[in-house]
């Protein structure tokens, strides 16, 4: 459905209002929607709600769509990224009218008389077009996921066949299908959505965890950080660490995600991770190692200290198999100042400049502050936007650099 020019003009003219009031609007939206449709709490991540990340991510998405309402192809990468998450969580077409009703209601509630009937009508029409874009893309994703060899739609029972402690805070869970069927392949860097019914919790809890092994095995591996540093503690991660053991069963959706490794490229590649952000990069590195590619590969990892550094030996063994591989790591607060680490404190621009050339394709993953700093430094060093590829853990939020929003 094509939008009228009048609708396009109204939506684009009101976009600046969303930039100012977007998070307030989306906060009201979620509050009202969950009040009247609490069943949707079985889909949404409660932790992201409590921390305000989901509200911010939605506000950014709506603002971007408003600015580009006449050229939605400009925000197609963001739409696809969110659609992957929706497919993993089980968002369906029947949910979109509910979202539209409460989003428009929130705009009216926050803006009051400034949200005239003309504005609300224009936004209603625009939302219909945006919703159809999501529904169409997600329908293709559901179909592809279900029809691939070993694929399924919705959630499937996976049995824990092994549980391995990788560091003081990260534990790996090896998973196979409970019914004995083969698991579908996936792209290096993708994740699965784990759904748990935790005793004492009224609603199902969903979390998305990167697959930390390469495709081609007869199992999946997720490596989960126990979020216990500060409140609110991670309900799902703590439950997995403390209650889920070998022989237990969890539910999961088929692999999803667009932060994936491009095996067709031949330029030097750098994997740059902070904390548990190394998990999708492990899958990418193992895939490279198995392919015996003759690429220049640099793996840089930053951790708080030696005790929380997972997969150090595994990464070293994989890098050693590469003809042009380097493994560099450092700690914010090292236990042993004379240890084998390559830097202390944080990764610096000087360190990156020393080890990464301008033609390097950089895959970056870690906490938001880490991402912001690394992306900014890579940009300052002249790495092109196309060659800086990153993944948020949780809802995507804009990273501002000196040039533009990456």
N, C-alpha and C positions, 0 to 999 in steps of 0.2 A: 504494500500500500504506500503510494507516494504521498508525502506531506504537502499541504498547500503552502504557498509562499508566505501567507499570513501567519500560519503556525510556525514556520521556520523563523520568521522575523521576531515573533513574540518570544519563542524559546531562547534564541540567541541573545535577545535584549535582556532577558532575566537571568542569564548565566552568571553575571557578576554577583547577583544576590546569593546564588548558591555557593559561590566561593567564600562569602562572608558567613552565611548562616547554614551551610551544608551539614555540619556535624550536629548542630542543634536540631535540624529537621530530621536527620536520620535517627537521632536518639529518640525523638518523639515517635517516629515511625515504628521502631522496634518495640518500644514500650507498649504502644497501643495495639500493635499486631499480636504480640505475645499474650496480652491480656485477653484478647478475644479469640485467639487461635493458639492456645498453649500447646496443641499437638505439634506445632512447628518447632518446639524446643527439642523434639527428637532428631531434628536435622541440624540446627545451628549450633555452633561451638559456644558454649556458655562462658568459657574463659575469655575468649575474644570479645564477647559482649561486655563482661565485667571490666575489662581493661580498656574498653573504648576503641579497640582496633577495628572491629567490624564496622562500627559507625563511621570511622574515618575513611575506611576503604570504600564503603558504599558512597559516601559523600564525594570522594575523588572520582569514582566511576560516573556518577550522575552528572557532575560538573563537566567532565571530559565529554560525555555524550551530548550535553547541552551545547557546548562550544562547537561541536562537530556534527550537529544534528542534520545538516545538509550534506555531510560527507562522512557518514558513519564508518566507511572503510578506513578512515584515519585512526579509529580506536579499535579496529578489528583485533589486533594482538591482545589488547586488554580484555576484550569480550571473550576471546578463545581461552585465555588463561582462567577467567572466572568460570567459563562453561565447563572446563575440566574439573574444577572443584565441585561445581553443581552436580555433574554426572557422578562423581565419586560419592557425593553425599545423598544422592537420590532425589534431587530437585526435579519436579515434573511439571508439565504444562499447566495443570490445574492449580499450581501454586502461584502462578504469575498474576491472575486477576486479584488474588488476595493481597499480594505485594503492592499492586497498582492502587488498590482502594486505600490502603493505609499510608502509602507514600504521598498520594495527592492530599489525603486528609491532613497529614503532617505539614505539608507545605502551607495549606490554608490555616492551620492552627498556629504555626510559628509566624507567618507573615501577616495574618489578620486581614484587615481591609485592603492591604496592598496587593493581596492575591485576589484580583478581580475575577469574575466569571470568565472573561476572555482569556486570562492567563491560565486558569485551571483547565479550561477546555482545550487550550493549546497543548498544555502539558499532558493531558489525558490522551490526546491524539498521538503525541510524540512517544509517550510511554508504550502505547500499543505497538508502534513500529520497533522500538528497542526490544520489547518483550518477544516479539516474533523473531527477531534476529537471534536472541538467546535460544528460544525454543527450537528453531530450525537447526542451529549448530549442535545443540545438545541431543536432538533426535538422531542425528548422524553419529554422534559419539556413542550413544546407547546401542545403536544398531551395530556399529563396528566392534564394540566391546563384546557384545553377546555372540556375534557370528564368527569371531576369530577362533582358531583352534584352542579348545579348552576354556573359551570365554564364558562369561555369564552376565546376567543383568541383575542389578540389585546387590544383595549381600549373600556371601557364601561362607560356610563354616570351614575354618582352617585350623588344623591341629598343630600345637607347638611340639616340634620333634627335638629341639635342642634349645638351651638357654645358656648364653655365654656372657660373663662379665668382662667388658672391654676396658673399663676404667672405673674410678671411684663413683662415677655418676652415669655411665652409659652401659647398657646391657643389650645384647643382641638376642633376638628371637627368630629361630628358624621355623618356617611354616610350610606345611603341605596340606592339600585338600583332604578333609576328613573322609570324603567319599572315595578317595583313592584315585580320582581322575587327575590327569596332567594339568599343571597350571599353565596359563597362556604366557607367551613371551611378553617383553616390554621394552621400552626404550630406556637406555641408561640415563638416569636422572629422574625417572618417574616415581610416583608414590602410590601407596594404597591407603584407603580410608578404613580405619579400624572402628568398629562400633561395639560398645560394651554396655551391658546392663549391670551396673554396679549396685550391690545391695545397699539399700537406704536412699538411693537416688530415684526420683520419680520418673525421670526421662532418660532415654538412651543418650550416651555420650559418644560423640564422634571425634576422632583425631586423625590427621593425615600424616603418615610417616614415610619418608623416602625409603626406597629399596636400596640397601647398601651393598648389594652384590651385583655382579654382571648378569645379564640374561643368559639363558642357556643351561642353567642348573635345573634340577628337578624340585627345587624348593625356592621360597622367597626368604629374604632376610631383612628384617627391620632392626635398626639400632636406636634405642630409645633413651633419651636423657631423662633422669629422674628430676623433675622440677620441684625441688624442696628447699631452695635457697631463701625464698621470700614469699610471703602470702600475696595472692592466693596460691597455695601449692597446687601442682598439677594433679588433678584427681585421677585422670587416666594413666599418666606416666607412673604415678606412685602405685596404683593398683596393679599395673603390669609388672613392675619390679617386685612388689611384695606378695602378690596373690597368684599370678599366672606362672605356672610351671610346666615342665614337660608332660605331655598328655592332656593338658587343658585345651579347650577349644575357644576360639574367638571368631567373630564375624568380620568379614572384610569385603570391600568392593574391588573390582578388577583394577589393575594399574591405570593411572591417569597422570596428566601433567604435561606441560609444554616446555619445561626447562630440561632439554634433552641434548645429548651430545651428537654433533654432526660428524659422522665418520667419513664424509666425502671430502672434507677440507684437508689441506696438507700443510697449512701454515703452523708455526710454533704454537703450542697451547700451554696455558698456565691454569692450574687449579688452585684457587686461593680460598681458604676456609678459616672460619673462626668457630671454636667450640664444636658443638654437634653438627654444625653446618657442613662438616666433611662428609656426611653420609651419602648424599647423592653423587658427590665427586668420587667417592670410593667406587661406585658402580661404573662411572665413566672411565676411571683409571684402569680398573680391572678389564673392561672391554678393550681398551687400547692395548693392554698387555697381552691379552689373548690373540689380538689381531697381528701381533709382531710388526706393528707399523714402525717406520723409520723416522718418526716425527721428533721434533725437539719438544720435550715434555718437562715442565717444572711444576712441582707440587709444593705449595707453601701453606703451612698450617700454623695457626696461632691458638694457644690455649692459656688458661689462667696459670697452670703449673703442671708439673709432670704427672701428678696423681689423676688429673682429669683428661689427659691426652690419650685418646683411644686410637687403636689401630696403628700405632707407631711402627711396630715391627712389620705388620702386614703391608703398609705403604712402602716401607723401605725395600722389602722383598720384591714387590711389584716393580718399583722404580729401577731396581738393580737389573731387572730383566730387559729393560729398555736400553738401546744403544746410546741414546741421547736423553737420558732421564736424570733429573735432579730432585732431591727431596730436602727442603729447607723448613725448619720449624723453630718456634720460639715461644717463650713464656712471659706472661705479664709479671708474675712473681715466682721466678724459679726457686726451687728448693736448693739446688746445687748451682751456684754461680759459675762454677768451672765445668759444668756438664757439657754434653754434646750439642746443645741447642745453638742455633745460628743467630739469634737476637734475643734481647731481653726487653721487656716493656711491650709496646705496640709496634705493629708493622709501620714503617715510615716510607715516605715517598722516595727517599734516598735508597732504601733497601730494595724497593721495587724497581727503581731505575737501574740498579746494579744487576738485577737478575732477569728483567723482562725487556724485550725489544719492542719497538713501536708496532711491529707487524704481528705481535702475539695476540691470539684469541684467548680472552680471559673468561673463565667460568668462576663466579664468585658466589659463596653462600655462607651465611652466618647471621648473627643477631642484627637488628636494624642499625644500631650505632656503628657496628663493624662494617656493614654494607655501605653506609653513607660515607665513611672515611675512605674505604678502599676504592669505591667507585669515583669519588672526587679525586683521589690521588692518581688513579689510572687516567682519568680525563685530563688532569693537569700535565701528565707525561705524554699526552698526544695520542693515546689509544683511542681509536674511533669508537663512536657510539655503537656501531654494529658489532664491534669486537669485544664489547663489555656485556656479558650475559650473566644474569644473576637470578637467584631464587629467594623469595621471602619464605620464612616459616610462619604460616598464618596468612591473614588477609594482606594483599599487596597494598602498600602505601607509597606515595610518590617519594622518590629520592631526588632532591634538588642538587644540581651541580652548577658551576659557574655558567655553563652554556644553556642548559635546559633541563626539564624533567626527563630523566633517563627512562 
